[in-house]
Amino acid sequence: EAAREGNERGAGGSLDTNFDQSRDIRIAASDAESSWQYVEGALGAMNVVVLERKPNAYAFDVSLPELQESSLFRPNADRFTLQIGRDQRDKVVALLDRRGARVTTPPAAQFMERLAGQIRLVKVRQELETQVAQSGEKTGEIRTTDTGHIELALDDAALRVWDRLDYVIDQVGFTVLERNRDELRFQVRYITDDQIKPERTGLAKLAFWKDEEGIPEGADLYSVHVRESGAGSTVSVLNNEEQPSETSDAILELLREKL
């Protein structure tokens, strides 16, 4: 069944909805090989069991027990295929059942939304690494912490980094709820992808709206922390439960690009 064009929602994992309300993931302006790497990296980060990789067909067979529609035992009932379409400029990732039909259940839509977010994070990371390598500029080192998430290590003193962030946050357009130079932290409001106006594209999707009227209820709060570390400093982003998350990691990548 043909897919209906929806609003483009980000360069690294935007979502389209087709007529039967199944979810596809659109990876804008990407070749098939790069899209394969993004999907493979995202599946690994989500700990999805990959049963078979089919690089020639640009497909992954995966085990998704949470998507089984019946409690009755059926062989391979949890086996699904993620297929990357190769005939568009923007590659489209579809979730298919064993018959090759799109999976249309609400749990499938939820899985595809989570996968899209992780693909976006993988794509942004790779693009930033390429940009830094080509420019020869050092914008800080991304390090993985014991939690499996990331922090940004910089050579500058903590107060200097806080001042730079103060400027960057205004430039990007974050909604800043609190600036605390004594504690070297900011509190910001993040507008989720579903709440972003259609005309927003690219990395602007992973931004915070400035002076936005009627900020939707339920928009998540995040805190940006700067800490001294030896002769330099580190920057980390935490959610409203003071924990790292996939979204906070993506926010930190955006800050790194602007710093």
N, C-alpha and C positions, 0 to 999 in steps of 0.2 A: 504494500500500500504506500502510495506516495507520501512523502513528508511535507507538511505545511511549514512554510518559512515563518519562524518566530523572530522576535527581537534578538539581535546579536548581543551576547552578554559576556564579553571579555575575550581576550586573545587566547587564553590558555585553557579553555574548557567551558565554552558558552553552551547553553542548553536551548534546543528547539523542541517544540511539541508537535507531534503529528496528529492526524485526524482522530485516531483512536486513543489519544492521550498517553501514548507511550513516550518515553524520553530518549532523545538522541543527544550526543555530545558533539558539538561543532568545535574543531580546533582550527582557528582562523589562519589562513595563509601559511599552511604547513605542508611539507611533502610527506609522503607515506612513510619513509624511513624514520623521519623525526617523530612523526605521530606514534609510530610503533614504540620508539624509545620512551616517549612520554607515558604511554599507557602501561608499558612494562614497569617503569619506575613507580607509577602510581599504585599498581596492583601490589608491588612489593611493599610499599609503605603502608598499605592497608591490610597486609598479611592475608591477602586473598590466595587461596590454593589454586595454582595454575596446573591443570591436568595435562595440557598439551599446548605447546607453542607451534604456530604454523606460519613462519615468516614469509613463505612464498605466497600464502593466501592472505597475509596481513590479518591474522585472527588468533585469538586466544580461547581455548576451551578452559572454563573455570568451574570450580565447585562453589555453589551458592545455596547452601541448605535452607537459608532463611527465605528463599524465593519459591520453595515447593508449594504448590497449590493444594495438595491433598496430603492427609496423614497416612493414606494407604501406601504400602510399600510398592514402589516401582523401580526397576533397575535404572540407575543413572538419572533419577528424578531431579537430582540437584546439579546436573551438568548443563551449563549454558555456554553460549559463544559470544564473545565480544568481537564484532567484525568492523574493521576500518575500511570505509569506502574509499576507493582510489580514483574515482573519475571526477572529482570536484577539486577546485582550487582550495577550498576549505574542507579538510578531511572530516568525515562524520563517523562517529563510533556508535554502533547500534548493538543492543543486547538482544540476542536471538535464542529461541528454544531449539530443541533437537530437530524440529521440522523446518527450521529456517525462518520462522515467523517472529516478529517483534514481540517481546514480553511486555504486557500492558498493565500489570498489577501495581497497586500502590507501593508494595515493598520494592518492586523493580525500579520504580521512579525514585524512591528514596536512595537506593543503592547508586543509581546513575548520578544523582545530585552530589553524593559524597565523592564518587569517582571523578566527577568534573572538577570539584574543588581541589582534589589532590593532583590532577593533571595540570591545573593552572599553576599550582605551587611548583611542580617539577619543571614546567616550561619556563616560568619566571626565573628560577634558579639557574637553569642552563643558559638562558639568554644573558643574564647579568654576568655570569662567569665568562662568557664569550666576549662581552663588551669590555670587561676589565682587562682581559688578556690582550685584546686588540689595541686598546688605548695605552696599555702599559701603566695605567694609574692604579694606585693602591687605595681602595676605599675602605679598608678594614678587612679583617679576617673573620669569616663565619666559622664558628666552632660548635660542635655537637656536645651537649651537656649530658650528664648522667641520666636525665629524663628522656633522652632521645630527641629532644628539641634543640633549638639553636640559640646562640648569643653572638653578638657582634663585638669583636675585640679591636680596639683602636689604640694608636700610640699617644694620642693627645690626653691631657689631664681631664678629669671628670667634669670640672666646671666649664672648661672650654667646649667639651662635647655637648653639655647641656645647652649652652648658648647656641651652638650650631643647630641642635635639634629644635630649639625655640624658633629659629628662623625657618627651618625646613618645614616644620609642622604648619606654619602659616602659609608658606608657599604652596604646599600640596593642597591645603584647604581642609585640614582636619577640623572637626568640631571639638575644640579643646574645652573641657569642663573645669580643669584645674591645672595651674602651673605652680610648682613648688620647687624653687631653686635651692632652698635649704636642704630638702630631702632628695633633690636631684630626680624628680619624677614629674610625669604628666599624666593626666587622666583624659582619655579621648573617647568619643562615641563613634562606633563603627556602624555604617549602614550596610546591611546584608545585601547580597546580590539580588534577591527578589524585590528589594525595595528601591533599586536604582532606576532612575529614569531611563527610558529607552535610548535617548540620544547619547548617553555616556558610553564610551568605548575604551578598549585597551586598558592600560594600567590605571586610567582614571576610575575604572570599576573598583579597583582595590584602594579607594581613597575615601576620605571622610568629608562630608559635605560641610561647607562653611556658610554660616548665615542662612541655612536651609529652613524654610518655614514648615511647621508641622512635621517635625521629625517623628517617624512612626514609633509607636509604642513597641517595646521589646527589642529595640536596637541595642546591640551588645556594647558594654563598656570594656575598655582595655586600658591598662596602665603601662607606660614606658618608663623604665628604670635605668638610670646611669649609676654605675658603681666604680670606685677606684679599683685598679688591678695592677699592682706593681707600679711601674713608671707610667702606665697608661690607664685605660678604663674599658669597661664593657657596657654594652647596651642590651637590655632584654625587654621583651614584651609579654605581659601576662593578661589573662582574661579576667572577668569580674570576680572569679573565684580565686584569683591570685595564683593561677596555674597556667603553664604554657599549653598551647594548642596548635593545630594545623593553621588556623586563621592567624594567630599571633605570630607564627613563624613567617607567614606570607607578609604580614605588616612589617616585620623587621627587614625582610628583603627589600621592600619598597623604601624604607628609611635609608637602608644602605645605599641604594641607587642614588638617592637625592643628596646624601652626605658627600 
